[in-house]
Amino acid sequence: MIIRHVTTRAIATKSKLPDADFVINPYTGCTHGCVYCYAEFMCRFTGHAGEKWGTFMDVKEGGRMPGPRVLKGKTILIGSVTDPYNHLEKKYQKTRSILTRLEELDAQVEILTKSPLVLRDMDILGRLKNLRVGLSFSTMDADLARLIEPRAASPGDRLETLKQLNAAGIAAYAFVSPLFPLLSDYRKIAEAVEKYAAYICFENLNLRGSYKKAVLELIKKNYPEQYHDFAAVYQSKDEFNTYWRKKEKEIRAYMKGKCYRIYFFHSDIKKR
C-alpha cells in the first residue's frame, strides 16, 4: 500500500447523489479491497492513472469547509468513494477531525462505513445535532464476504456495530449493498438488522469497467454452478433491467409496512 499526503482545497464537494447535497471523502482510495468497488473511476481524476485501485491511499490535508449558510439544511454524506473508517483512520484520524468541524453546523450529517472503528467516535457522534450512521452489508455469509470484501470487517462485526449504535441512541441504518445476483440473500440481511436499523436501503450490483471482469472471474471460480445465471444478468441492458425490476418488486413486497429505500434505479427512488 502506497500512502501519500496530499493537500486539498475543499473538504466538502457538491454531490449529484440522490440523497446527498455534499460529500466528504477524507481519503482517496480504500484499504478494504472490495472486488466490486465502483470507486476505481476516481483514478482518472486524482492523479492515479495507471495505478491499481486498492494499492494506494491519499491522506487529505487542509481544505476549506463551506460556511454555515451554505450547509444549512443540507445533507452531507461522509464516505461516498472511500470508507471514512478505513484502516488508516485509526492512525491519521482525518474523519474524526472533520466531525469536530461539523458539530456546530445546522446540517444533516450522514456516515457510511463497513467498520466498527466508527464506535471510537461515539463521544462526537452523540453531540452532532442531526446524524445518521449507515453500516453496509452485501451478505451475512462470512465466506462470501471474505471473497468479495477481503480486508473489511466481517458481517457479524458490522451487525454488532449497528447494535451498539442503536443502543447508544444514534440513528443508524443498514445499507444492503451491493446485492449479488443469486448469492446475496436480502431477507437474511433484513432479518438480522431490522431490530437495530431505523430503516434499510437496498442497492444492486452494477458491473462496468475493469472490475466487471474481476467479479465474473471470482464467481466463476468460487460459484461455478451459479456462474451462468449470474453472468446472464450482465449480458445486456435488457437482461439487467428485467432481473433487477423483478428483484425490486420482491423486496417491496417483502418490506411492505417497513421503512426502506431502494436505489436500483435512481430515477424512481421512493421512500418507505
C-alpha positions as CSV (number, residue, x, y, z in Angstrom):
1,M,0.0,0.0,0.0
2,I,1.5,3.3,-1.1
3,I,0.5,6.1,1.3
4,R,0.7,9.8,0.3
5,H,-0.3,13.0,2.0
6,V,-1.9,15.5,-0.4
7,T,-3.2,19.0,0.1
8,T,-6.9,19.6,-0.9
9,R,-8.7,22.8,-1.5
10,A,-12.1,21.8,-0.3
11,I,-13.3,19.3,2.3
12,A,-16.9,19.1,1.1
13,T,-17.9,19.0,-2.6
14,K,-21.3,19.3,-4.2
15,S,-23.0,15.9,-5.0
16,K,-25.3,14.5,-7.6
17,L,-26.2,11.5,-5.4
18,P,-30.0,11.1,-4.8
19,D,-29.9,11.8,-1.0
20,A,-26.8,13.9,-0.5
21,D,-26.2,17.6,-1.3
22,F,-22.5,17.4,-0.4
23,V,-20.0,14.6,0.0
24,I,-16.8,14.4,2.1
25,N,-14.1,11.8,1.5
26,P,-11.2,12.2,4.0
27,Y,-9.1,9.8,1.9
28,T,-8.6,8.9,-1.7
29,G,-8.5,5.1,-2.1
30,C,-9.6,2.4,0.4
31,T,-8.0,-0.4,2.2
32,H,-10.9,-2.9,2.2
33,G,-10.1,-4.5,-1.2
34,C,-13.7,-5.0,-2.2
35,V,-13.7,-6.7,-5.6
36,Y,-16.8,-4.8,-6.7
37,C,-15.7,-1.3,-5.8
38,Y,-17.1,1.2,-8.3
39,A,-14.8,4.0,-7.0
40,E,-11.9,2.9,-9.2
41,F,-13.1,5.5,-11.6
42,M,-11.5,8.1,-9.3
43,C,-8.1,7.2,-10.6
44,R,-8.8,9.3,-13.7
45,F,-9.4,12.4,-11.7
46,T,-6.9,12.2,-8.8
47,G,-3.6,11.7,-10.5
48,H,-3.6,7.9,-10.1
49,A,-3.9,6.9,-13.8
50,G,-2.2,3.6,-14.3
51,E,-2.3,2.7,-10.6
52,K,-4.5,-0.1,-9.4
53,W,-7.3,0.8,-7.1
54,G,-6.7,-0.6,-3.7
55,T,-2.9,-0.3,-3.9
56,F,-2.7,3.3,-2.8
57,M,-4.1,5.7,-0.2
58,D,-4.0,9.5,-0.2
59,V,-4.5,11.1,3.2
60,K,-6.0,14.5,2.6
61,E,-4.6,17.5,4.4
62,G,-6.1,21.0,4.8
63,G,-9.1,22.2,2.9
64,R,-11.9,24.6,3.4
65,M,-15.3,23.7,4.8
66,P,-18.3,25.6,3.2
67,G,-19.8,28.2,5.5
68,P,-22.8,27.6,7.8
69,R,-25.1,29.4,5.4
70,V,-24.1,27.1,2.5
71,L,-24.6,24.0,4.6
72,K,-27.7,25.0,6.5
73,G,-30.4,22.3,6.0
74,K,-28.2,20.3,3.6
75,T,-27.3,16.7,3.8
76,I,-23.5,15.9,4.0
77,L,-22.5,12.3,3.2
78,I,-19.1,11.2,4.6
79,G,-17.8,8.3,2.6
80,S,-19.1,8.3,-1.0
81,V,-16.0,6.9,-2.6
82,T,-13.9,5.7,0.4
83,D,-14.7,4.2,3.7
84,P,-14.1,7.1,6.2
85,Y,-13.2,4.5,8.8
86,N,-10.7,2.5,6.7
87,H,-7.7,1.1,8.4
88,L,-5.6,4.3,8.1
89,E,-8.2,6.3,10.0
90,K,-7.0,4.7,13.3
91,K,-3.7,6.4,12.8
92,Y,-4.5,9.7,11.0
93,Q,-8.0,10.4,12.4
94,K,-9.0,12.6,9.5
95,T,-12.6,11.6,9.8
96,R,-12.7,12.4,13.5
97,S,-11.2,15.8,12.8
98,I,-13.8,16.5,10.2
99,L,-16.6,15.5,12.5
100,T,-15.5,18.0,15.1
101,R,-15.8,20.7,12.5
102,L,-19.3,19.7,11.7
103,E,-20.6,19.8,15.3
104,E,-21.9,23.4,15.2
105,L,-23.3,23.3,11.7
106,D,-27.1,23.1,11.0
107,A,-26.7,20.2,8.5
108,Q,-27.7,16.6,8.3
109,V,-24.5,14.5,8.6
110,E,-24.5,11.0,7.3
111,I,-21.7,8.5,7.6
112,L,-21.5,5.3,5.6
113,T,-19.0,2.6,6.6
114,K,-18.2,-1.1,7.0
115,S,-16.0,-0.6,10.0
116,P,-16.5,-0.9,13.8
117,L,-13.9,1.9,14.1
118,V,-16.9,4.3,14.0
119,L,-17.6,3.4,17.6
120,R,-14.3,5.1,18.6
121,D,-16.0,8.4,17.9
122,M,-19.1,7.9,19.9
123,D,-18.3,11.0,22.0
124,I,-18.5,13.2,18.9
125,L,-21.4,11.3,17.3
126,G,-23.5,11.9,20.4
127,R,-23.0,15.7,20.1
128,L,-24.0,16.0,16.4
129,K,-27.4,17.6,16.2
130,N,-28.5,15.7,13.0
131,L,-26.7,12.4,12.4
132,R,-27.3,9.1,10.6
133,V,-24.8,6.3,10.5
134,G,-25.1,3.6,7.9
135,L,-23.5,0.1,8.0
136,S,-23.0,-1.6,4.7
137,F,-23.9,-5.3,4.2
138,S,-23.7,-7.2,1.0
139,T,-24.2,-10.6,2.6
140,M,-24.4,-12.3,6.0
141,D,-22.4,-15.2,4.7
142,A,-18.9,-14.8,6.2
143,D,-17.3,-17.0,3.5
144,L,-18.7,-14.9,0.6
145,A,-17.8,-11.7,2.4
146,R,-14.2,-12.8,2.7
147,L,-14.1,-13.3,-1.0
148,I,-15.6,-10.1,-2.1
149,E,-14.5,-7.8,0.7
150,P,-11.3,-9.4,1.9
151,R,-10.0,-6.7,4.2
152,A,-13.3,-5.3,5.5
153,A,-14.9,-6.2,8.9
154,S,-17.0,-9.3,8.9
155,P,-20.8,-9.1,8.6
156,G,-21.0,-10.2,12.3
157,D,-18.8,-7.3,13.4
158,R,-20.8,-4.9,11.4
159,L,-24.0,-6.2,12.9
160,E,-22.5,-5.7,16.4
161,T,-21.6,-2.2,15.5
162,L,-25.1,-1.5,14.4
163,K,-26.4,-2.9,17.7
164,Q,-24.1,-0.6,19.7
165,L,-25.0,2.5,17.8
166,N,-28.7,1.7,18.3
167,A,-28.2,1.1,22.0
168,A,-26.4,4.5,22.3
169,G,-29.3,6.3,20.7
170,I,-27.5,7.0,17.5
171,A,-29.8,7.0,14.4
172,A,-28.4,4.1,12.4
173,Y,-29.5,2.3,9.2
174,A,-28.4,-0.7,7.2
175,F,-27.2,-0.2,3.6
176,V,-27.7,-3.5,1.9
177,S,-25.2,-3.0,-0.9
178,P,-24.3,-4.3,-3.3
179,L,-26.7,-7.2,-3.7
180,F,-25.1,-10.0,-5.7
181,P,-27.5,-11.9,-8.0
182,L,-28.2,-15.4,-6.7
183,L,-25.7,-15.0,-3.8
184,S,-26.9,-12.2,-1.6
185,D,-29.9,-13.1,0.5
186,Y,-31.6,-9.8,1.2
187,R,-34.1,-11.5,3.5
188,K,-31.4,-12.8,5.8
189,I,-29.7,-9.4,6.0
190,A,-33.0,-7.6,6.7
191,E,-33.9,-10.1,9.4
192,A,-30.5,-9.7,11.0
193,V,-30.6,-5.9,11.1
194,E,-34.2,-4.9,11.4
195,K,-34.2,-4.7,15.2
196,Y,-31.3,-2.2,15.2
197,A,-31.8,-0.2,12.0
198,A,-34.1,2.8,11.7
199,Y,-34.5,1.9,8.0
200,I,-32.9,-0.4,5.4
201,C,-31.6,0.7,2.0
202,F,-31.1,-1.7,-0.9
203,E,-28.7,-1.3,-3.9
204,N,-27.9,-3.7,-6.7
205,L,-24.5,-4.8,-8.0
206,N,-23.6,-2.8,-11.1
207,L,-20.7,-4.1,-13.2
208,R,-18.7,-1.9,-15.5
209,G,-15.1,-1.1,-16.2
210,S,-12.2,-3.4,-15.2
211,Y,-13.9,-4.7,-12.1
212,K,-16.6,-6.4,-14.1
213,K,-14.0,-9.0,-15.3
214,A,-12.7,-9.4,-11.8
215,V,-16.1,-10.1,-10.3
216,L,-17.1,-12.5,-13.1
217,E,-13.9,-14.4,-12.7
218,L,-14.3,-14.6,-8.9
219,I,-17.9,-16.0,-9.3
220,K,-16.8,-18.5,-12.0
221,K,-14.0,-19.8,-9.8
222,N,-15.8,-20.0,-6.5
223,Y,-19.5,-20.5,-7.5
224,P,-19.4,-22.3,-10.8
225,E,-22.9,-23.7,-10.5
226,Q,-24.3,-20.1,-10.3
227,Y,-22.0,-18.6,-12.8
228,H,-24.1,-18.9,-15.9
229,D,-27.2,-17.4,-14.4
230,F,-25.1,-14.7,-12.6
231,A,-23.3,-13.7,-15.8
232,A,-26.5,-13.6,-17.8
233,V,-27.8,-10.7,-15.7
234,Y,-24.9,-8.6,-17.1
235,Q,-25.1,-9.7,-20.7
236,S,-27.3,-6.8,-21.8
237,K,-29.1,-3.8,-20.5
238,D,-32.5,-5.6,-21.0
239,E,-31.3,-8.6,-19.0
240,F,-30.1,-6.3,-16.3
241,N,-33.2,-4.3,-16.1
242,T,-35.5,-7.3,-16.2
243,Y,-33.7,-9.1,-13.4
244,W,-33.5,-6.1,-11.0
245,R,-37.0,-4.9,-11.7
246,K,-38.2,-8.3,-10.6
247,K,-36.0,-8.3,-7.6
248,E,-37.2,-4.8,-6.7
249,K,-40.8,-6.0,-6.8
250,E,-39.9,-8.9,-4.5
251,I,-38.2,-6.5,-2.0
252,R,-41.1,-4.1,-2.0
253,A,-43.5,-7.0,-1.2
254,Y,-41.2,-8.3,1.5
255,M,-40.6,-4.9,3.1
256,K,-44.3,-3.8,2.9
257,G,-45.1,-1.8,6.0
258,K,-41.5,-1.3,6.9
259,C,-39.2,1.7,6.4
260,Y,-36.9,1.2,3.4
261,R,-35.4,2.7,0.3
262,I,-34.4,1.1,-3.0
263,Y,-31.6,2.5,-5.1
264,F,-31.7,0.1,-8.0
265,F,-32.8,2.8,-10.4
266,H,-32.0,6.3,-9.2
267,S,-34.7,7.9,-11.4
268,D,-37.5,6.4,-9.4
269,I,-36.3,6.2,-5.9
270,K,-39.1,6.0,-3.4
271,K,-39.0,6.3,0.4
272,R,-41.0,3.9,2.6
